[in-house]
Amino acid sequence: MADTVPYRPKAGEIPTQPGVYRFKDAQGRVLYVGKAKNLRARLSNYFQPLRNLHERTRRMVTTASSVEWTVVGTDIESLQLEYTWIKEFNPPFNVKFRDDKTYPFMAITLGDEAPRVMVTRNRRIPGAKYFGPYPKIWAVRDTIDLMIKAFPIRTCSDSSYKQAMQSGRPCFPGQIGRCGGPCSGRVTIEEHRAIVDDFVSFMNGGDRRFVTQATKRMKDAAERQDYEAAAKYRDQLQALEAVLEKSAVVLREGVDADLFAVEHDELAASVQQFIVRGGRIRGERAWTVDKELDLDTGELVDSILQAAYEGQDPPRRILVPALPDDVDELESWLAERRGPGRKVTIQTPQRGEKASLMQTASMNAKNNLTLYKMRRSSDFVARSQALTDIQDALGMDEAPLRMECYDVSHLSGTNIVASMVVFEDGLPRKDQYRRFTIADSTDDTESLYQVLTRRLAYLKEDRDAPLEQPDPTAEGEQQSQRRRKFSYPPQLLIVDGGQPQVAAAKRALDESGVEGITLAGIAKRLEEVWLADSDYPVILPRSSEALFMIQRIRDEAHRFAITHQRTRRKRDITSVLSEIPGLGPSRVKELLKHFGSVTELKKADAAAIAEVKGIGPALASTIETTLAG
């Protein structure tokens, strides 16, 4: 492999000023757009020896055939130019956003003569004020239904309003009391504008002064015995209270903020946004981000905020899980969107109510990412495409309708276990999962060799043995059925790891004499797929269904192994420590938490054991003596 790419510019040619750079392929297509405070320092990271680059970065720079840059005056200008170019060129290696344009908003058309409230997905209505987004259209409609009872503003279409004003007859919604615009004849254009301003003010912060005013007016009307007016103010008060009740109080009253939580893995990220106005959640949305390059949380936050506030004014405070490197420039860029003299602060909550809300949002983001993966897995077309792509990428004769994946788990070399998970037709077959216990091993590769030797022996025995007659007893029939399932040969055998693990698996496969099985390993850090007898990995596209399926079966094997290892560890610890007088469950828990395993506890002396909460010198000495014996 060459040390670097041939189009690498000389170091002296790259300026040290801030700017934006573009990687292009041979056809001139922009592959990646990035910004830098120092172009020379940033671009030098891409032109290291290729073997030192992250696999995804290496794929990007080797796909490209040239790099260009544009110097700008300030870091803020580089942020603006990067944003513009990403929108213009849609580079495949930049972060991809999905589902962001499907959310409905409540819009008030302040640019109209008589503003109306409406449900829309269009974010480009001139002069409109937006609230939301809302997770469902019915949620917007419910809010509007409640709000127009308290603030009766126009809801009819522009054509209906124009026709009503020309004819002098109210629009149909106005005739049934569903539209409070000037065409109804109940208010003037100026009075309607004042009601619209109150509508917007309440939605901006849930101002409780409207509740106080409605309560006072209701009581005053009742004292005057104007019961019709009192009933009107009562209905308005109930509508206001209903809107406030539908919005959960999460922060102090008067706090306006947007909170973003991010949950991500090697392939994708889930974003959960809570829109808090007046201390209450006024809207929320969740969307999925496809990761092409390896980005940390701070870099993801940078891209997320740029996309989230496209054509939308940010609030004064934005809460994120991690700060990007260019947080100061990002704050200035967002402040320009708010308007002259208005600031934006980006913060990471550390404690209190904001941290608690971030934890809730993070939980939602994690669930959304899990749901996203489940939906992809349940899509028959996607599964079929994934199996076909795996067949092509690995050079298999047929699609891997049965795949087995193996992973090893241990605790500091003790309690070594392994897992085998099975996917058929792209779906997990949990009834055919298996667990292995390894008595002694030098490392993970030796453990894999042992496990696969034991597993492949069943295939060899099944191939050599004559056809068995089923046992007539129920128990025997179940055992025979279990053995037959365990003897099904996979088309693809996957191990968790890179070249060393694949080599160990190949050694077991060669010694078994079983043929017709393709062997592969997936290395978690770079997500590359290694084949036996190959010096270079197979690089699957980051957004491909094939990589998604291989990653999912690897993660399932890891989960299954970890669960088994923890179960064994808990059982071993309980059996060893329960025999020591004076050790109850709570003290056992503290010892485990402090030392991590019985093996480490055995190495400790009485003084070290006595440092554990709840363990005195006498009990520590007893524990040391018992374990030593």
Steps between C-alpha positions, in 0.01 A plus 500: 500500500636844404598732780245761395284610206665644186303826505638603839595870484832620632480621858619847402217532247228472764424826683479520877194730499146382578305364208289224345632203301340262249609151397395413141507182294624463141162613362502818708238387745546645848551211743556685826486857628673607819607816680816582691644778712838410348474338157858370497468332839164343416584373152829351618289255704356359175840458333666283761621155391184315396562220747465753785162633388166382630355255248209723402726804463739290291214399271399863452849631415573208265166548322580868449739619232548861609452742786416869480471768766366850539650741750258721695547790737363351823401170656135606483526551126645150462200361690260687272678388182517138616125508568431647154714247314358200684151613398611564143708189428347240738839323548465122559760491780341776705234426761165401346174608659176306468140557600567868580242631254212275597401676820198731502515851644245751620542818295351847548520700176600836650572636152130488404251782546303276733743229625372144516609195698563183304669159495785483250823327412613795289769697683526776240175696537598872486457672835364192678564416865550130567439288810601138536589268346234261622536120486161453331255714302221424745714651777516830308128496428414430864712795610341730240150390601572595860678824415231649277252459784718734704626717211246486214714579197454416133522136390345519149702482178611810315249440219211461748607816684524702177160380380339573839642853517377574147152355552447618857399149605713315757703199386361158582726448807385846616132401463548204733715691746832345399658816353539829683640706213374841384280335238276377783404861575570457871838679499685757293834436334674700777320311777580170332868594479501566876351154565764345272775675699356352821485156333869522404599636842327213680651236273846652542503459874167386638460840665280449802389863493233391253372249755494771765319743266239241398438408865454868600269572206290194577457607863422860403236389250344270759481786752324713236269203444612497136495122494534471124833688510604303810438174315708626208794584729455167680536313169806707416652424840437127461663503155808679634533258790460205264786624279722551805419154634592340168846658525716332764684732740867400483699817577448818695220724376625745241785278373516469120739234368547227243650177631669244273592146609712276274537122509731355237699195396739432213234528227225733612389750761162587645420858598225597745406867527283652774372852431448673834320834518405662827637196682259265319558254217325657200622259236731211430648315209731208438697418191773271375848595386705271275869511592743456214819615673594429860361798694497557872202649684632856481542481121151354468358785709662750262327346196171449684468864608578624150222283357251559782496878458476514124241772439413512871593740780686331787412573864731682738621176663588168334582193710713224346674183628848616389645829380651517149852639460373813326229575756580874509469537122185288499343723766581810294359343183177405675478844664500659155192294420324637808563859404718796596599520864352160590724228642497121488667289769587132444541306824547148630278436806695362795247473781149592607183519292677555169719191548190302594324612183809408296489152652135464398574617147799264479276210596262596218790527255626156598154347456463671163832361379397151610163540325673622185718189492206271569299649215790456262537141612129425452496636144492194270630694200788643705588155639501347153720780370735459796547127438562561129751775576682277751520225239650737242738675741642177644508310168262228616334254261161551663332739740570418867154386604648366825767702681668422832697752703733434796627728774715442811448675834703488821586700808873564525566154360253323730150363440574455128187431298400519135176542310362372174205681344316392187329711233288332234359703211636808673305444824624369837421138590525523878396138550829403336730727699771320699729586791847356562707488817878499457696348784842636410637721225794728430313770306192573289641335188565176688149519646348541155704207372372278782138602452501455123678167528220378727227646282643372167536151648119473491500576128768239435321236710172577327665463159673169584230337716220286350144631517365452853154374586302742719458409867133417569503677839414871514823588675708307253314653210576847631867409545516362146333813363745719693796305361372529143464877535851528641628295206364732230804642315514877452587656167680782684688478828582835663734569791524822698846633422759564232781300340620314815151375581434401138830311490405306814160418354658385173732269689201334668313480168797343318556242773131403504499409131161669454471675164261741336500763780612857437689652793504871588581726794373848579731735689291728720719810503508551125206278400702335223441138398801267488515180297738209543827523299446867417732785593237768443151529645174515309354849543122505483323836448413655835131534412467154340253243623778239482717674760194570712413129510855386576526761773168389649596132517836596653329719763254220578786255553672750728182556701438128537858433613502785751169384650632147549831623644325723753269220604793267564693770682208571730453130573872447567524799728192397693625145552846609620410794722177367647700255711685778685334587835391861531469565127148589394376589150572875540861443609554248221376764256744758638791254477413417139466866414840575651704206368300394193542123550577231756838448333604858570357475850718195569808701409418775753632503856295579810597869494372541143179312576440718808485806271166378362194669643346294786799267539686529829852369581373181668268410211770591249738258670235228495439555127874484424543181703196329348592580142864406552396159628 
